[in-house]
Amino acid sequence: MYQKILVPMALNHEVSPATLKVAKSLSATDGEIIALHVHEALQGSVSAYVDEKAVKSGFETAEKLLKEKLAGVDDISARMVKGHTARSIIDFAKSNGIDCIVMGSHKPGLVDYFLGSTAAFVVRHAKCAVHVHRSHG
């Protein structure tokens, strides 16, 4: 059983209930589960064309969606960070003493084999256990 589990959550995927269930089953009785959403910054020159209010509104909307996904789920804290998704998950786990990451992964397509998915990056670079839940889609 794990004491501190991190569950990265993409707000546009429906695998979250399954990964939260897996995390609860792997958690020690007095364990802590943290649901994390990484809000990625706008890429390249796009940021020059987007108003700061719109960026702030996007972050607030993501925060609201994360809370909605966790509504009715007990004993799980929600956190949001800004940054590159995979790197931010690794950094958060390291700096917060996470001993297991439970994350979902879609069925890989050809592009994932060449570029790598977020889950693949986390599996390769995490210094803790990683449980990957494959969706059936």
N, C-alpha and C positions, 0 to 999 in steps of 0.2 A: 504494500500500500504506500501511496505517495503523500507527502505532507503538503506540498505546494504545487498545484497543477495550473498550467496556463492553457486556456482554450482560445486560440486566435479565431476571430469571427469575421468573415466577409459578409457584409450586410446584404449582398445581392444573391447569396446562395442559400439553399434551404437545408443544408446539412447540419446546421447549428443544433437543433434539438437532439440529433443523434450523438454529436460530439460531446454535448453537455451531459448526456446520459452515460456515455463511456467514462467521462471524467469523474462523475459521481461514483461509478462502480470501482474506479481505481483509487479513490481518495480514502485516506485513513479517516477514522472516526472523527478525529479532531483536525482533519486536513482543511486546507484553504483552496478554493477554486477561484481563479480570476479569468473573466472573459475580457479579451483584449481586441479592440478594433484599431487598425492602423489606418489613419487618414492620410492618403498620399498627397503630396504637394503637386500642383500643376507642373507639367513637364515643359522644359525649354521655353521658347518664346510665347507659348500660350499664356503664361502668367502675366505678360505685358498687356494682354488684351482683356483680362478679367478684373473687374472691380474688386477692391478689398472687401467691400460689404458682401459681395457674392461669395467670396471665399469663406468669410466668417459664417455666412448663412449655411453654406454647404457643410461646414464642420458641425454647426449646431443641429442640422438635420440628421447628420450621421449619428450624433450623440443621442438624439431622440429615437432613432431607429434601433440603436443598440439597447436602449432601455426598454423599448417595446418588445424586442426579441427575448429579453430576460424577464418580462412581466410574468408573474406567477411561478418563477423559478426561485426556490429558496436557497439561501446560503452561498450565493455566488456574487462576487463583487464585479462591477464593470469599470473598465479603464479604457481611455482613448489616448493614443499618442500620434504624433505627426512624423512622417518619414517614409522611407522605402519599406514596403511590407515585410519582405523576408528578413532583411537586415534588422529592422526594428523589433521583430519577434525575437531574434537571437539576442539582441542587446537587452531587451526587457527581461528575458529569462535569466541572463547572466547577472544583471544588476539587482534582481529581485529574489535571488535564491530559489528559482524554480527547479524542481527535480523531475518534472515530467511535463511535456507539451502534448496535448491531444488536439489534433487538427484534422479537418476534412480534406479530401482531395477528390477531384473529378477524375473520370476516366481519361488517361492521358491521350492526347492526339499526337500526331507526328511532330508538330512544332515543339511539344514539350520534351521530346527526346533530344532535340538539338539545343533548345534554349533553356530548358529546365523550368519546372513549376516552383511555386512558392514552397509547397510541401517538400519537394526534392531538395531545395536549397536548405531548408530547416533541418531535414534529416542529415544532410552532409555536414552541417556546421554547428549544430547544437551540442553543448557539452553535457546535456542531460538526456534522459530517456525521451523518445518521441514515439507516440502512438498515432498512426495515420489511419483514419477511418475512410474507406473508399465508398463513395456514394454509388448507388445502383444506376445512375443516369448515364 
